[in-house]
Amino acid sequence: MQLHPYLGFGGQAREALEFYQSCLGGTLDLMTVADSPVAAHFRPDQQTRILHGGLTSGPLILNASDMTEGVGRTHSVTLALTSDDPDHARQVFDALAQGGTVTHPLSPSFWEGMFGQLTDRYGHHWMMNVLPQPG
């Protein structure tokens, strides 16, 4: 079993997934409402929205959609990334922080690794954990 985070956006899924791709790398696959088999069930103003989008970067799979209005979600979720490469982790953390708010700078932690937290420009929460490399 695998867990694939699925993020909801109110019309910004394309922009957000392209931003995440610029931060994390990988391949982006986007399906608009108009390009889907269910297009006839949606209003004309919804046809350009992302029905389903996916970003795949190595083992990371991040999904998103614009079609989440009215779902009534009230739970908070944090996306946690773990790396053993401090330089790459710094690069990804700094990229995700662009236009967002760093709530805990990526810095040494008590477990001899590094840890940081941020809220990105779309309001999603991220944690970066850099594990110490075996020496």
C-alpha positions as CSV (number, residue, x, y, z in Angstrom):
1,M,0.0,0.0,0.0
2,Q,1.2,3.5,-0.8
3,L,-0.1,6.9,0.4
4,H,-0.4,9.6,-2.3
5,P,-1.4,13.1,-1.0
6,Y,-4.3,14.6,-3.0
7,L,-4.5,18.4,-2.7
8,G,-7.5,20.5,-3.4
9,F,-7.4,23.9,-5.2
10,G,-10.1,26.3,-6.1
11,G,-8.9,27.0,-9.7
12,Q,-5.1,27.1,-9.0
13,A,-4.2,23.4,-9.4
14,R,-2.3,23.9,-12.7
15,E,-0.3,26.8,-11.3
16,A,0.4,25.0,-8.1
17,L,1.5,21.7,-9.7
18,E,3.7,23.6,-12.1
19,F,5.2,25.4,-9.1
20,Y,5.7,22.1,-7.2
21,Q,7.3,20.6,-10.3
22,S,9.8,23.6,-10.4
23,C,10.7,22.8,-6.8
24,L,10.7,19.0,-6.8
25,G,11.3,18.1,-10.5
26,G,9.5,15.2,-12.0
27,T,6.8,14.7,-14.6
28,L,3.5,16.5,-14.7
29,D,0.2,14.9,-16.0
30,L,-2.9,17.2,-16.1
31,M,-6.4,16.4,-17.2
32,T,-8.8,19.3,-17.6
33,V,-12.6,18.8,-17.2
34,A,-13.0,19.5,-21.0
35,D,-10.5,16.6,-21.8
36,S,-12.3,14.1,-19.5
37,P,-15.2,11.7,-20.2
38,V,-17.4,13.6,-17.7
39,A,-17.1,17.1,-19.4
40,A,-20.8,17.2,-20.2
41,H,-21.7,17.1,-16.5
42,F,-19.9,20.4,-15.8
43,R,-20.6,24.0,-16.5
44,P,-18.8,25.8,-19.4
45,D,-16.9,28.0,-16.9
46,Q,-15.5,24.8,-15.3
47,Q,-14.1,23.2,-18.5
48,T,-10.6,24.6,-18.1
49,R,-10.2,23.5,-14.5
50,I,-8.0,20.6,-13.6
51,L,-10.1,17.5,-12.9
52,H,-7.1,15.4,-12.0
53,G,-3.4,16.3,-11.9
54,G,-0.4,14.3,-10.9
55,L,3.3,15.1,-10.3
56,T,5.6,12.1,-10.2
57,S,9.2,12.7,-9.1
58,G,10.9,9.4,-8.2
59,P,8.9,7.7,-5.5
60,L,7.0,10.9,-4.7
61,I,3.5,11.2,-6.2
62,L,1.5,14.3,-5.5
63,N,-2.1,14.6,-6.9
64,A,-4.3,17.6,-7.1
65,S,-7.7,18.8,-8.4
66,D,-9.6,22.1,-8.8
67,M,-12.9,20.2,-8.3
68,T,-13.0,20.2,-4.4
69,E,-15.5,23.0,-3.7
70,G,-18.2,22.0,-1.3
71,V,-16.4,18.9,0.0
72,G,-16.4,20.4,3.5
73,R,-12.9,19.4,4.5
74,T,-11.8,20.7,7.9
75,H,-8.7,18.7,8.6
76,S,-5.2,20.1,8.4
77,V,-2.5,18.1,6.6
78,T,1.3,18.6,6.5
79,L,3.3,17.2,3.6
80,A,6.6,15.8,5.1
81,L,9.7,15.3,2.9
82,T,12.7,13.3,4.0
83,S,16.1,13.4,2.4
84,D,19.6,12.3,3.1
85,D,21.1,15.0,0.9
86,P,21.4,18.3,2.8
87,D,22.2,20.4,-0.4
88,H,19.2,19.0,-2.3
89,A,16.9,19.4,0.7
90,R,18.0,23.1,1.1
91,Q,17.3,23.7,-2.6
92,V,13.8,22.1,-2.4
93,F,13.0,23.8,0.9
94,D,14.0,27.3,-0.4
95,A,12.1,26.7,-3.6
96,L,8.9,25.7,-1.8
97,A,9.2,28.8,0.5
98,Q,9.1,31.2,-2.5
99,G,6.0,33.3,-1.9
100,G,5.2,31.4,1.3
101,T,6.1,31.7,5.0
102,V,8.9,29.8,6.7
103,T,7.7,28.8,10.1
104,H,10.8,27.0,11.2
105,P,14.1,27.6,9.2
106,L,15.8,24.6,7.8
107,S,18.4,24.2,10.5
108,P,20.3,21.6,12.7
109,S,18.0,19.5,14.9
110,F,18.5,17.7,18.1
111,W,18.6,14.4,16.3
112,E,21.8,15.4,14.4
113,G,19.9,16.0,11.2
114,M,18.2,19.1,9.9
115,F,14.5,20.2,10.1
116,G,12.4,22.9,8.7
117,Q,8.8,23.9,8.2
118,L,6.9,26.2,5.9
119,T,3.6,27.1,4.5
120,D,3.7,27.5,0.7
121,R,2.1,30.2,-1.3
122,Y,-1.0,28.1,-1.7
123,G,-1.5,27.6,2.0
124,H,-0.2,24.0,2.2
125,H,2.1,23.0,5.1
126,W,5.4,21.3,4.4
127,M,8.1,19.8,6.7
128,M,11.6,18.9,5.6
129,N,13.6,16.4,7.6
130,V,17.2,15.7,6.6
131,L,18.5,12.6,8.1
132,P,22.2,12.3,9.1
133,Q,24.2,10.2,6.6
134,P,25.7,7.1,8.2
135,G,29.3,7.7,8.8
